[in-house]
C-alpha cells in the first residue's frame, strides 16, 4: 500500500522507526507524530540517549554482559560468590535471573547458542572464554541455564564436554518445571525455583 507523507523528513523518520522489530509503518508513524508534539529539548535528549548508548556501551571483559565500564557491576561486586558461574544465552537472560533474586554468583553470556542451521558454531559464541575462566582454577560450579530447545541442549552438551576434565560441579537448571523456550518469558518465581532446584548435568 502506497503511503503519502506531507514531508520527506517525516517519511525518513517513519522509515527508521519501522526498521525496529515488531514496529510496522502505522505504529512508526504514531511514534514519530508523538515525538513531533514534544518540545525540541525532549526529542534531542531522546535521540542523544540512543546515540550515546550505541557509541559508549561496553561489554564486560569477564562475563560479556552489557556494561558502562570494562568490568560490569555484577563482576565487580565483592559480595557475590565468584566461585559459581551461571551460563546464559543473552543479556535478557541475565536480567531475568537477576530479577529472581535467587542467584548470587557471577554470569557468563554466550551471545547465542550453537545452531548449525543458522551457521552458528562453537567458535561464534563465547565458549572459549568460559573455558579460560574455569581453567584459572577458582570456579567450583558452572550452572547451565540455556533454553530447553534443541540448540540449547546441543550447546549444553558441547560445554559439558569442554568442561568435563575440570574439577568442578556442572549443573543444569531444573527441567521438571517448564522452563519454556525463552528464559526471559518465564515468570520470576518459576525461574528462581528452577535455579534453586538445579541438578547435576550428567544425571539429568
Backbone bond lengths (Angstrom), bond angles and torsions (degrees), N, CA, C in turn:
res aa  C-N    CA-C-N  psi(-1)  N-CA   C-N-CA  omega(-1)  CA-C   N-CA-C  phi
1 X - - - 1.455 - - 1.529 110.07 -
2 X 1.318 116.51 131.85 1.470 121.84 -178.12 1.524 110.83 -77.16
3 X 1.334 116.14 130.65 1.465 120.42 177.03 1.523 108.77 -106.22
4 X 1.314 116.73 132.28 1.469 120.39 177.73 1.524 108.59 -108.99
5 X 1.321 115.73 119.25 1.466 121.02 -178.73 1.522 109.49 -108.00
6 X 1.328 117.18 140.89 1.462 119.66 179.18 1.528 112.77 -74.53
7 X 1.333 116.62 -8.00 1.470 120.40 -175.83 1.521 109.70 -146.18
8 X 1.335 116.54 133.96 1.468 121.29 176.58 1.526 110.07 -65.47
9 X 1.326 116.75 -35.63 1.471 121.52 179.86 1.527 110.21 -64.07
10 X 1.327 115.58 -42.99 1.464 121.02 177.25 1.521 109.96 -62.33
11 X 1.324 116.34 -45.46 1.465 121.69 -178.69 1.527 111.08 -60.35
12 X 1.339 116.08 -41.72 1.472 120.25 -179.89 1.531 110.44 -65.04
13 X 1.341 116.85 -42.64 1.471 120.71 179.25 1.527 110.60 -63.45
14 X 1.336 117.11 -42.44 1.472 121.42 177.96 1.528 109.71 -60.93
15 X 1.332 115.87 -41.87 1.471 120.62 178.72 1.519 112.28 -59.76
16 X 1.336 116.89 -39.47 1.471 121.12 179.63 1.537 110.95 -67.78
17 X 1.330 117.14 -45.35 1.472 120.51 179.09 1.531 110.94 -64.10
18 X 1.334 116.13 -36.02 1.474 120.62 -177.93 1.532 111.93 -67.41
19 X 1.341 117.34 -14.34 1.477 120.46 177.28 1.527 111.78 -76.91
20 X 1.339 116.91 -16.32 1.467 120.09 -178.66 1.525 110.26 -70.57
21 X 1.347 117.61 146.98 1.471 119.44 -178.61 1.526 111.80 -62.55
22 X 1.313 115.57 134.00 1.463 120.50 176.88 1.518 114.58 76.87
23 X 1.335 117.17 6.96 1.469 119.88 179.31 1.527 109.14 -111.04
24 X 1.325 116.37 112.76 1.461 120.47 175.23 1.518 109.66 -85.22
25 X 1.333 116.53 177.83 1.471 120.05 -177.36 1.531 111.82 -66.14
26 X 1.342 116.85 -31.88 1.468 120.30 179.79 1.526 110.45 -64.34
27 X 1.336 115.45 -49.21 1.466 120.76 178.35 1.524 110.15 -63.63
28 X 1.336 116.06 -40.89 1.472 121.04 179.95 1.531 110.09 -58.53
29 X 1.327 115.89 -44.61 1.466 119.63 179.47 1.531 110.74 -62.45
30 X 1.338 115.87 -41.47 1.468 119.79 179.92 1.532 110.72 -62.15
31 X 1.332 116.58 -42.11 1.471 121.09 179.62 1.532 111.24 -65.40
32 X 1.326 116.04 -42.99 1.462 120.08 -178.94 1.534 110.66 -65.89
33 X 1.331 116.19 -42.57 1.469 119.22 178.70 1.532 110.99 -65.17
34 X 1.344 116.06 -33.82 1.469 119.86 175.25 1.534 109.99 -62.10
35 X 1.340 116.60 -44.32 1.466 120.45 179.39 1.532 111.46 -64.09
36 X 1.323 115.64 -35.94 1.471 119.79 179.32 1.525 111.90 -63.21
37 X 1.336 116.11 -27.40 1.471 119.82 -179.28 1.534 112.10 -81.81
38 X 1.349 116.62 -13.90 1.465 120.20 -179.77 1.522 110.55 -81.74
39 X 1.339 116.10 162.03 1.464 116.99 176.03 1.527 110.71 -74.61
40 X 1.312 115.98 158.37 1.473 122.29 -172.87 1.532 111.86 -57.73
41 X 1.346 117.23 -40.35 1.475 120.83 -178.50 1.534 110.75 -60.27
42 X 1.333 115.82 -43.89 1.474 120.04 -178.91 1.521 111.34 -62.09
43 X 1.325 115.85 -43.35 1.469 119.99 -178.36 1.525 110.47 -69.40
44 X 1.326 116.95 -38.34 1.469 119.89 176.74 1.526 111.23 -63.68
45 X 1.349 116.37 -38.59 1.468 121.02 177.73 1.529 109.95 -65.00
46 X 1.333 116.26 -41.27 1.471 122.38 178.27 1.531 110.58 -60.84
47 X 1.325 115.86 -51.98 1.468 121.02 -179.61 1.529 110.58 -63.52
48 X 1.330 115.58 -40.68 1.469 120.55 -178.57 1.511 112.56 -64.17
49 X 1.331 116.68 -38.54 1.477 120.01 -177.95 1.532 110.88 -66.04
50 X 1.334 116.37 -36.42 1.469 120.10 178.82 1.524 110.26 -69.83
51 X 1.326 115.87 -44.64 1.462 121.28 179.78 1.533 111.04 -63.17
52 X 1.332 115.76 -44.43 1.477 121.33 -179.71 1.534 110.40 -63.14
53 X 1.342 116.38 -43.33 1.467 120.64 178.74 1.525 109.95 -58.51
54 X 1.342 116.16 -48.99 1.466 119.57 -176.03 1.525 111.84 -64.20
55 X 1.326 116.06 -38.18 1.464 120.32 -176.77 1.521 113.94 -79.19
56 X 1.338 116.63 -30.84 1.468 118.79 -169.14 1.526 115.55 -112.88
57 X 1.341 118.24 -15.56 1.466 118.85 -177.76 1.534 109.51 -66.43
58 X 1.325 115.15 144.08 1.460 120.21 -177.99 1.529 109.87 -118.56
59 X 1.313 115.50 172.50 1.463 121.11 169.11 1.518 106.57 -113.03
60 X 1.329 115.99 132.85 1.459 121.30 -179.45 1.527 109.70 -56.53
61 X 1.323 116.63 131.69 1.464 120.13 -177.32 1.530 112.44 -71.35
62 X 1.338 116.95 -14.50 1.472 120.00 177.78 1.521 112.40 -93.42
63 X 1.354 115.84 -53.80 1.467 118.74 -170.49 1.529 114.12 -110.85
64 X 1.328 117.59 -8.54 1.473 123.89 178.58 1.525 114.01 71.84
65 X 1.331 116.79 13.77 1.458 120.43 171.93 1.532 108.11 -71.35
66 X 1.306 117.28 158.69 1.467 120.42 175.79 1.526 108.89 -71.87
67 X 1.322 116.12 140.99 1.455 120.33 -174.98 1.526 110.30 -154.86
68 X 1.322 115.81 158.69 1.467 119.87 173.62 1.525 110.40 -88.44
69 X 1.324 115.87 -13.62 1.466 121.38 -176.80 1.528 109.22 -126.33
70 X 1.322 116.61 167.74 1.471 120.89 -176.21 1.533 111.75 -61.64
71 X 1.339 115.85 -36.94 1.475 120.56 174.34 1.523 106.39 -111.61
72 X 1.338 117.48 127.64 1.465 119.86 -175.86 1.534 111.57 -71.64
73 X 1.330 118.23 160.97 1.469 121.24 -178.19 1.532 113.63 -59.55
74 X 1.340 117.56 -29.56 1.476 120.12 179.80 1.534 109.76 -69.49
75 X 1.328 116.56 -48.41 1.475 120.31 179.02 1.528 111.67 -64.65
76 X 1.335 116.00 -31.22 1.467 120.53 -177.00 1.531 112.90 -82.38
77 X 1.327 117.21 -11.08 1.470 121.36 -175.82 1.533 110.89 -78.48
78 X 1.334 115.95 108.82 1.469 121.45 -176.43 1.531 113.06 -65.84
79 X 1.343 116.33 -17.86 1.469 119.06 -178.72 1.530 112.34 -78.48
80 X 1.331 116.59 -14.02 1.465 119.27 -177.82 1.517 111.09 -83.55
81 X 1.323 115.86 154.86 1.462 122.02 -178.55 1.530 109.12 -80.58
82 X 1.320 115.59 104.50 1.468 119.77 -175.47 1.525 112.73 -81.25
83 X 1.348 117.42 4.69 1.469 119.86 179.17 1.534 111.87 -95.37
84 X 1.341 116.44 -5.53 1.473 120.57 -178.99 1.526 109.67 -119.82
85 X 1.327 115.93 128.92 1.467 121.24 177.91 1.529 109.44 -118.30
86 X 1.325 115.21 129.80 1.461 121.31 174.76 1.529 107.69 -102.23
87 X 1.328 116.36 118.41 1.464 121.55 -177.08 1.525 109.62 -91.46
88 X 1.329 115.94 121.65 1.471 120.75 -179.80 1.526 109.87 -127.06
89 X 1.338 113.89 165.54 1.459 119.38 -176.98 1.526 112.27 -78.73
90 X 1.335 116.94 -42.73 1.458 118.60 -172.72 1.534 112.75 -147.56
91 X 1.313 115.06 179.01 1.463 122.53 -176.26 1.530 111.34 -64.40
92 X 1.353 116.56 -38.04 1.473 119.63 178.52 1.523 111.12 -59.29
93 X 1.354 116.27 -34.13 1.467 120.33 -179.52 1.526 111.30 -69.00
94 X 1.335 116.99 -36.38 1.474 120.13 174.91 1.533 108.54 -59.53
95 X 1.324 115.98 -45.74 1.458 120.69 -178.91 1.533 110.68 -63.29
96 X 1.342 116.60 -40.44 1.466 120.79 -179.86 1.535 111.11 -63.79
97 X 1.336 116.39 -45.33 1.473 120.01 -179.46 1.530 110.33 -67.97
98 X 1.326 117.55 -41.12 1.469 121.18 177.90 1.530 111.46 -58.57
99 X 1.338 115.76 -38.93 1.468 120.14 -179.37 1.525 113.20 -64.68
100 X 1.332 117.22 -21.92 1.482 119.87 179.39 1.533 110.92 -73.34
101 X 1.335 116.87 -23.90 1.472 123.01 -175.88 1.531 111.45 56.56
102 X 1.324 116.72 27.04 1.464 122.04 -179.60 1.529 111.95 -107.95
103 X 1.310 116.80 2.72 1.462 119.39 -174.91 1.521 109.73 -133.91
104 X 1.327 116.38 127.84 1.469 118.33 -178.86 1.521 113.14 -122.21
105 X 1.338 115.07 19.48 1.461 119.38 176.62 1.523 111.14 -92.97
106 X 1.331 115.79 -156.77 1.462 121.74 179.67 1.533 109.81 -107.73
107 X 1.315 116.04 174.50 1.466 121.19 -177.64 1.519 111.30 -120.91
108 X 1.335 114.39 165.03 1.455 120.96 166.91 1.524 106.56 -140.24
109 X 1.336 115.94 115.94 1.465 121.30 -177.44 1.531 109.22 -94.70
110 X 1.329 115.76 115.75 1.466 120.29 -177.20 1.528 112.61 -72.94
111 X 1.335 116.10 -30.13 1.459 119.09 -176.30 1.518 112.85 78.46
112 X 1.336 115.92 24.43 1.468 120.81 179.19 1.513 110.19 144.61
113 X 1.329 115.63 -177.14 1.468 121.53 174.66 1.523 108.02 -130.90
114 X 1.328 115.71 160.45 1.464 119.91 178.83 1.529 108.42 -66.97
115 X 1.325 115.69 124.71 1.466 120.60 -177.70 1.531 109.37 -147.60
116 X 1.343 116.40 88.83 1.476 119.59 -178.00 1.531 112.74 -55.30
117 X 1.347 116.70 -33.28 1.471 120.78 179.56 1.531 110.94 -60.53
118 X 1.349 115.78 -34.14 1.468 120.47 -179.52 1.527 111.97 -97.35
119 X 1.318 115.64 7.26 1.466 119.47 179.46 1.513 114.01 72.92
120 X 1.358 116.80 22.80 1.466 120.32 179.55 1.529 109.31 -103.35
121 X 1.323 115.56 111.06 1.457 121.05 178.77 1.520 110.56 -102.70
122 X 1.341 117.38 176.70 1.473 121.46 -179.51 1.524 113.54 -56.09
123 X 1.325 116.78 -31.64 1.466 120.98 -178.73 1.526 113.84 -74.61
124 X 1.333 115.88 -12.71 1.473 119.70 -178.01 1.522 112.74 -89.94
125 X 1.327 116.90 -9.08 1.472 120.12 179.42 1.536 109.01 -123.57
126 X 1.328 116.13 172.31 1.475 120.53 -169.78 1.539 113.57 -83.84
127 X 1.342 116.01 60.10 1.471 119.16 178.47 1.521 110.77 -89.06
128 X 1.328 116.27 -42.06 1.471 120.37 -178.82 1.532 110.90 -58.59
129 X 1.347 115.72 -40.78 1.470 119.53 -179.24 1.537 110.91 -69.24
130 X 1.343 117.18 -28.12 1.475 120.80 174.85 1.527 109.92 -68.05
131 X 1.331 115.86 -45.45 1.473 120.62 177.85 1.529 109.77 -59.46
132 X 1.326 116.95 -41.26 1.467 121.14 178.68 1.527 111.46 -62.06
133 X 1.347 116.07 -41.98 1.476 119.79 179.23 1.525 110.97 -61.87
134 X 1.334 115.61 -42.51 1.476 120.01 -178.96 1.527 110.07 -69.34
135 X 1.333 116.68 -36.98 1.472 120.04 -176.72 1.526 112.81 -68.07
136 X 1.340 116.27 -17.29 1.473 119.19 177.91 1.528 111.53 -69.04
137 X 1.333 116.72 -17.41 1.459 119.84 166.37 1.507 119.29 97.86
138 X 1.341 120.72 -4.08 1.468 117.31 -179.30 1.532 113.27 -106.02
139 X 1.343 116.72 14.68 1.468 120.86 177.58 1.526 109.27 -95.25
140 X 1.350 116.58 130.54 1.472 120.89 178.26 1.519 112.63 -100.78
141 X 1.361 116.18 -32.02 1.460 119.17 -177.38 1.525 110.98 -143.30
142 X 1.331 114.83 139.50 1.461 121.79 172.07 1.523 107.30 -118.75
143 X 1.336 115.40 122.24 1.469 121.10 178.68 1.519 108.28 -102.08
144 X 1.328 115.82 123.67 1.457 120.41 177.73 1.523 108.28 -90.46
145 X 1.329 116.69 114.02 1.469 121.43 -176.40 1.528 110.28 -121.22
146 X 1.332 114.99 50.96 1.467 119.19 -179.65 1.528 109.79 -93.33
147 X 1.326 115.83 162.40 1.457 121.51 -179.89 1.528 110.81 -60.98
148 X 1.331 116.03 148.51 1.466 120.11 -178.32 1.529 110.69 -85.67
149 X 1.328 114.39 57.59 1.465 121.32 175.66 1.526 107.30 -110.72
150 X 1.338 116.77 172.48 1.455 120.16 178.24 1.531 109.93 -60.13
151 X 1.353 116.46 -41.34 1.474 120.61 179.99 1.528 111.03 -66.01
152 X 1.346 115.55 -40.77 1.471 120.12 176.94 1.514 111.52 -61.15
153 X 1.331 116.23 -44.01 1.469 120.84 -179.79 1.529 111.69 -67.02
154 X 1.320 116.43 -39.13 1.476 121.39 177.26 1.525 109.67 -60.86
155 X 1.323 115.72 -44.44 1.471 121.52 -179.21 1.522 110.28 -66.26
156 X 1.345 116.94 -43.51 1.469 121.58 176.22 1.525 110.34 -54.18
157 X 1.337 116.08 -48.31 1.462 120.70 -175.77 1.526 110.82 -66.64
158 X 1.326 116.94 -38.89 1.460 121.30 178.66 1.529 110.21 -63.08
159 X 1.335 116.29 -45.19 1.473 120.80 179.17 1.526 109.83 -64.82
160 X 1.331 116.53 -40.89 1.467 121.88 178.08 1.530 110.28 -56.46
161 X 1.341 115.92 -46.44 1.467 119.86 179.59 1.518 110.90 -63.45
162 X 1.328 116.47 -39.67 1.463 121.10 -178.39 1.537 112.42 -68.36
163 X 1.341 116.42 -31.11 1.465 120.12 -174.23 1.529 113.95 -103.16
164 X 1.333 116.52 -3.98 1.474 119.15 -172.70 1.527 114.09 -64.93
165 X 1.322 117.28 -20.92 1.470 119.60 -179.22 1.533 112.38 -81.87
166 X 1.338 117.04 -12.19 1.468 120.40 -179.67 1.519 110.66 -87.40
167 X 1.311 115.58 151.86 1.469 120.59 -179.48 1.532 110.32 -85.40
168 X 1.330 115.00 71.00 1.471 120.26 -179.99 1.522 109.58 -134.53
169 X 1.322 115.01 160.58 1.459 119.59 170.40 1.514 107.13 -82.99
170 X 1.320 116.13 134.20 1.461 119.90 176.34 1.518 107.37 -119.53
171 X 1.322 116.78 115.41 1.465 118.83 -177.26 1.519 111.22 -124.65
172 X 1.323 114.79 164.41 1.455 121.21 -179.47 1.530 107.38 -127.60
173 X 1.339 117.19 143.65 1.465 118.38 -178.51 1.528 109.51 -62.65
174 X 1.334 115.61 147.36 1.469 121.61 -173.70 1.515 110.74 -56.73
175 X 1.334 115.09 130.83 1.453 119.89 179.51 1.526 111.81 -99.21
176 X 1.340 115.84 -5.62 1.467 119.17 177.97 1.516 109.53 -60.75
177 X 1.331 114.54 -35.24 1.460 120.30 175.05 1.517 105.51 -84.61
178 X 1.308 117.30 137.68 1.459 119.98 -179.67 1.514 109.29 -69.93
179 X 1.304 116.00 105.27 1.455 120.12 -179.28 1.523 109.89 -76.62
180 X 1.327 115.83 -24.49 1.468 118.56 -178.35 1.507 109.58 75.79
181 X 1.288 116.95 179.90 1.459 120.20 -177.18 1.514 112.29 -73.63
182 X 1.312 116.75 -39.36 1.459 119.88 -173.16 1.518 111.01 -116.25
183 X 1.327 116.48 123.91 1.469 120.73 177.97 1.520 111.88 -58.37
184 X 1.332 116.27 -38.79 1.473 119.24 -172.72 1.526 112.09 -66.47
185 X 1.354 117.90 -19.68 1.462 119.96 179.96 1.521 113.03 -96.03
186 X 1.332 116.19 -0.21 1.463 120.03 178.99 1.526 108.56 -81.46
187 X 1.331 116.86 140.10 1.464 116.55 -179.23 1.531 110.16 -69.47
188 X 1.315 115.85 154.27 1.461 121.66 -169.83 1.524 113.72 -61.78
189 X 1.331 116.79 -39.08 1.471 120.12 -178.59 1.528 109.88 -64.31
190 X 1.344 115.64 -46.02 1.469 120.75 179.73 1.517 111.34 -62.03
191 X 1.324 116.15 -46.42 1.457 120.64 -179.33 1.524 110.35 -64.93
192 X 1.335 116.48 -42.43 1.469 120.92 178.03 1.513 111.15 -58.94
193 X 1.341 116.12 -42.18 1.464 121.18 -179.50 1.526 110.59 -67.07
194 X 1.344 116.01 -38.26 1.465 118.27 -177.16 1.525 111.39 -71.22
195 X 1.343 116.91 -22.94 1.471 120.17 174.44 1.530 109.19 -78.51
196 X 1.338 116.32 -44.50 1.471 120.61 179.06 1.529 111.19 -62.19
197 X 1.332 116.95 -36.68 1.475 121.14 -176.89 1.524 112.19 -96.66
198 X 1.321 117.50 29.40 1.466 119.69 -178.85 1.527 111.20 -62.44
199 X 1.316 115.39 155.46 1.461 120.93 -176.48 1.529 109.98 -126.26
200 X 1.341 117.55 155.42 1.475 119.62 177.05 1.522 110.08 -57.63
201 X 1.308 116.84 139.38 1.475 120.81 -174.10 1.520 111.70 -59.87
202 X 1.339 117.95 -47.50 1.460 119.69 -172.19 1.533 113.94 -74.11
203 X 1.361 117.40 -5.31 1.458 118.67 179.96 1.511 112.06 -107.50
204 X 1.341 117.25 12.95 1.474 117.20 -174.30 1.521 111.33 -79.39
